[in-house]
Amino acid sequence: MNPRLISDLWVSAYLARLGRANIPAYVIARGDATAGAVVVKLALLDGTARAYERTMDLVTGGRRWMLLAEGAEADIDALLRRQRARDPDLWLIEVESRQGRTLLDEDGLSD
């Protein structure tokens, strides 16, 4: 997520890009409109899920998406509920893709 881009604008653009790729996605929890962090949950529709968060790349100094957790979807949901309880400004986005597509590695989303 571009650090200059406010969170709700980034989320709207991300959802629009997913929509154009016919990948279902939903806002599970709205965070702070301007500075809320974003976590993307990927539901693989087989009972498993992955969660991704933005982190600082210590090598390049840039930002990148990193796998936060993966496993049974119920376990990932519980983890995200705990994170949201600690950080009410956190945005939670759920993406549904059997193929594991999040588009987070695409230009404009990956850096």
C-alpha positions, 0 to 999 in steps of 0.5 A: 500500500502506498504510504501516501495513499489513505487506507479507504482509497487503497481498499476501494481501488483494491476491491475494484481491481479484484472485481475486474479480475472476477475475484470475489472480495469483501470488507470484513472490518473497516478500519481507520479511513486515513491510516488504518493498516490492512490485512488481506485474508485469502479463503481458498474455499477448501477449509484453509486460508492465508492472511497477508500483512504489509511489512517493511522490507529490511533489505530494500527499505520498501514495503511488501506483503508478507504471509502472516499466517496460514492454516485452517480457516477457523484458526485464521479467523480467530487470529484476525479477530484477536488482531482486530480486538487489539487494533480497531483501526485495522481493515480486514479484507477477505478474498475468495479464490481456489487458485490462491489469487490475491493480486497483491503481487501486481504493480501498484499493490505490491509496493 
